[in-house]
Amino acid sequence: MKKKVVKKHSKTMKMSSKKKGFGWSWQRVTIVMSAVALFIVVSTPLHRPVVNSVLGVSIVKGMYQEAVIPLPRVPGTIKYNIYYKSSADSGFVNAVRNINPKLVDYTITYLKMDTSYQYKISAVNAKGAEFWWSPTVQMTGLQSM
């Protein structure tokens, strides 16, 4: 008896060496899109300046003023406090505390226009006690903000 020989056909597929279309994988597209998104995020400023609708007009301008207060040099001081009030107030109702003694001056802002102000300075020692006080002084040289 003769053996029957059956030939099996190979089912291998030939891949074309030419790629059709764009030829990029999804991974490459994802990486490129991620890089573009990262560039946009990094190049966008965090704080965008507010632009007035009319150039040169400021809401603050004309409403408030500021004063530069010179700080004394008192030995043994670890911080200064500045107390200030309008001349119409009976007591010192405003304070700026814990000012670094290495500063030469301190600017107080948002003072009402057409109002006179007075201030006094205290020096604080290492124990936390206000051990030195300046006399009450009229704020001068007020400037519009």
Summary of the structure (lengths in Angstrom):
residues: 145
radius of gyration: 37.3
end to end distance: 114.1
largest distance: 130.5
contacts: 260
relative contact order: 0.18
helix: 12%
strand: 31%
